[in-house]
Amino acid sequence: MKRMIAVCGLDCGPCEARIATQADDLVEKQRVAAKWREEFHDPAIDVDYVTCDGCRSGSSVLICGWCRRCPLRLCAIARDVDTCAHCGEYDVCEKVVEFDKEIPGTKDRLAKIRAELKPSGPALAKRPRRRRTPTA
């Protein structure tokens, strides 16, 4: 399975919401929504909320409810970087620290991505993002 790395370093590829969206499988999206309602104690989670192509897909419509408002995603868009690891301020970012408290392992995933990058420093923040457009 192809890896789709989110702004926070998660791999969107195996996400059940993304897989159901790619398959255009309404029944599976309903199952995922029911599971997430229980798991996240949020009765408002519905099929639209779990419809997602990944936070870096380039689609403003097919991004799950959480990812639409994710502080890391919004910051990466504003800074025009692929992931937090590509940001010149990554090492001092409070958003990453707070996000790691909610989703443990975030800092570790981003540190691995950052270690794979070419020379560190301000050049990381200047790296242009590859724009992706949704496929029909």
N, C-alpha and C positions, 0 to 999 in steps of 0.2 A: 504494500500500500504506500502510495506517495505521501511524503510528509508535507504538511501544510502548517508552517510555524506561525503562530499568532504573535501579536505584539508582545504579549507577556511571556512568550517562550513555549506555551502549550502547543501540542501537536493536534491540530483540528481534524486531521485525517481520520482517526478512529472514532470521532465524536458521533454518538448515535443520532443526535439532532441533525448534524450535517449529512450523515449517510442517508437518513430518511428524506431530507430535502433533495439531495442529489437523485434519489430514486423516485421522487415525486409520489411518495407513499403516505397517503393521508392516514391510513390505519396505524402505521408505525409512528407517525408524528403525534397522533392522539395518545398512543401508548407512552411515548417519551414525555409528553406534557403531563400525563397522569403521574408518572414516576417522579418527575421533577416537582410537581405540586406537593407531593408527599415528602420528598427528600429535602426540599428547601422551605417547607412549611409556608407555601405561597399559593393560595387558592386562585389567584389571578393568572397563573401560568396556563396558557392555552396553545393551540396549534400555531398561531402567528408568532408567539413568543419563542417557540422552539424551531421555527423555520430559519435555517441559517446555512450560508455557503462559506462561512469562515470570516473572521473579523477583517482580514486583509483581502477579501475577494474583490473589492472595488464596487460592490453593490451596496446601495444605501437602504435597500428594501429587504434583502435576504440576509440580514444579520440578526441573530437572536436577541431577545429583549435585553439580557444582561450586557452583551457586547456593544449594543447601541450606546449604552451610557457608561461603559467601562472607562475609568479615569486614565488608565494607561493607553488605551486605544485613542482616546480623544487627544491626549498629550502628544502621542506619536504623529497623529495627523497634523496637529498644529506645528510640530517641529520638523515635519516631512522626513521622518526616519522609518525604516522597515520595522524594527523592534526596539525595545528599550535598550538593548545591548548596543545598538548602533548610535545611541545618543551620547554626545560629548559630556553630558552631566549625569550619566548613569551612576557613577560611583558615589554621588552625593544626593541621589534622588529619594526624597521622602515618600513619593507615590509608590515606588517599588518596595520600599520597606513596609509600608502599610498594606500593600497588596499581598506581600509575602505572609503577613499575619493572617490574612483571610484565606489565601491559597498557598499553603506551605510548599516549598520547593521552587517557587518563582525565581528567587535570587539564584539558586543553583542552576536552573535551566538557562537563565540569561547569562550567567557567568560562563557557561560552556559555549554559548553562542559567541560571546565577546572574545573568548580565548581563540576561537577559530577565525576571527577577523584579522585583516591585515593590520599594519602598524596602528597603534592606538593614538588617541589624542583628538584634537579638533577636527581632523579629517573625517572621523567617523560621523560626525554630525552633518557634514556636507555631502555625504554619499546620497545620490539621488535614489528615490524609491522607484521600484518597478511598478508602474501602474498596471493593474489587472482589470480587465473588463469581464463581466459575467458572460458565460457562454449560453447560447440559446438552447 
